[in-house]
């Protein structure tokens, strides 16, 4: 598990070239800012890397990671997620949230009844979607993360209030 004070900001898609360059996918709102949040850590915190972006490539960036100097070393990092220390990330406005802060939060309806727990947050280009795991259901609820559907996110109280549209519940 990543440390609670770190947020996933990207992943390594594999080697790019023969000199240790990697193909880096950024999960940041400003994709190029990933290099400014370093050092970036592996999920278990056992390794850290300084990042230097080298060029845009299909689906991300070519990047050099400190300590990675061969194609083999870069290939060995394929699929590794990279985490930044939370205090290196910008503060967000009140109506924006890091996905890591939403995952695991309990969800209740507007009357206070428990619905389930946020298991994941997806974005396939049309906006964020909360995957809510509800005990006793055969499948998760996939709820568009809009103000109409999710009127309240209270990180301090550790809860989300959702108004699930008919047909999704």
WOSUL-V374080 format. One record per residue. RES is the residue in one letter. SS is DSSP state (alpha for helix, beta for strand, coil for the rest). OMEGA is omega in whole degrees, -180 to 180 (* if undefined). NEAR is the number of other ideal C-beta (glycine too) atoms within 8 Angstrom. Layout:
<<RES;SS;OMEGA;NEAR> <RES;SS;OMEGA;NEAR>>
This chain:
<<X;coil;176;3> <X;coil;175;10> <X;coil;-177;8> <X;coil;-179;4> <X;coil;175;6> <X;beta;-178;12> <X;beta;178;9> <X;beta;-178;13> <X;beta;-180;13> <X;beta;179;14> <X;beta;179;11> <X;beta;-178;15> <X;beta;178;11> <X;beta;-180;10> <X;beta;176;13> <X;coil;-176;9> <X;coil;-174;8> <X;coil;-176;5> <X;coil;177;7> <X;coil;178;13> <X;coil;179;12> <X;beta;170;16> <X;beta;-174;15> <X;beta;176;16> <X;beta;-179;10> <X;beta;176;12> <X;coil;-176;8> <X;coil;177;11> <X;coil;172;4> <X;coil;-171;5> <X;alpha;-178;9> <X;alpha;-178;9> <X;alpha;-179;10> <X;alpha;-179;18> <X;alpha;-178;10> <X;alpha;-175;6> <X;alpha;-175;12> <X;coil;3;11> <X;coil;177;7> <X;beta;-173;13> <X;beta;169;15> <X;beta;-175;11> <X;coil;-178;10> <X;coil;178;5> <X;coil;-176;9> <X;coil;-180;4> <X;coil;174;6> <X;beta;-177;8> <X;beta;164;13> <X;coil;-174;8> <X;beta;172;14> <X;beta;178;7> <X;beta;-178;11> <X;beta;-179;8> <X;beta;174;6> <X;beta;175;5> <X;beta;180;9> <X;coil;178;3> <X;coil;179;6> <X;beta;-177;12> <X;beta;162;14> <X;beta;-178;13> <X;beta;172;13> <X;beta;177;10> <X;beta;180;13> <X;coil;178;8> <X;coil;180;7> <X;coil;-173;12> <X;coil;180;6> <X;coil;176;9> <X;alpha;-179;10> <X;alpha;179;7> <X;alpha;179;11> <X;alpha;178;16> <X;alpha;-179;9> <X;coil;-179;6> <X;coil;-179;12> <X;coil;178;9> <X;coil;-179;7> <X;coil;175;9> <X;beta;-179;9> <X;beta;-175;16> <X;beta;176;15> <X;beta;173;14> <X;beta;-177;10> <X;alpha;-177;8> <X;alpha;175;5> <X;alpha;-177;8> <X;coil;179;11> <X;coil;173;3> <X;coil;-178;3> <X;coil;173;7> <X;coil;-177;4> <X;coil;-176;4> <X;coil;177;3> <X;coil;-175;5> <X;coil;170;8> <X;coil;-180;8> <X;alpha;-178;9> <X;alpha;180;7> <X;alpha;-178;8> <X;alpha;-177;13> <X;coil;-180;10> <X;coil;-180;5> <X;coil;174;13> <X;beta;180;9> <X;beta;176;14> <X;beta;179;12> <X;beta;-175;10> <X;coil;176;7> <X;coil;178;5> <X;coil;179;5> <X;coil;-179;6> <X;beta;176;6> <X;beta;-177;11> <X;beta;-177;13> <X;beta;177;9> <X;beta;-179;15> <X;beta;-179;8> <X;beta;174;7> <X;beta;-179;12> <X;beta;171;8> <X;beta;-180;8> <X;coil;175;5> <X;coil;-178;3> <X;coil;-180;4> <X;coil;-178;7> <X;beta;177;9> <X;beta;176;12> <X;beta;172;17> <X;beta;-176;12> <X;beta;177;15> <X;beta;-180;10> <X;coil;180;9> <X;coil;179;5> <X;coil;178;3> <X;coil;178;9> <X;coil;-180;2> <X;coil;180;4> <X;coil;173;10> <X;beta;176;14> <X;beta;-172;10> <X;beta;174;12> <X;beta;-176;9> <X;coil;179;10> <X;coil;179;7> <X;coil;179;5> <X;coil;-178;5> <X;coil;-177;12> <X;coil;-176;13> <X;coil;-176;9> <X;beta;167;7> <X;beta;-178;9> <X;beta;-178;9> <X;coil;-180;8> <X;coil;179;4> <X;coil;178;5> <X;coil;180;7> <X;beta;175;10> <X;beta;173;14> <X;beta;-177;13> <X;beta;174;15> <X;coil;-174;10> <X;coil;178;11> <X;coil;177;7> <X;coil;-179;5> <X;coil;177;4> <X;coil;-176;8> <X;coil;*;6>>
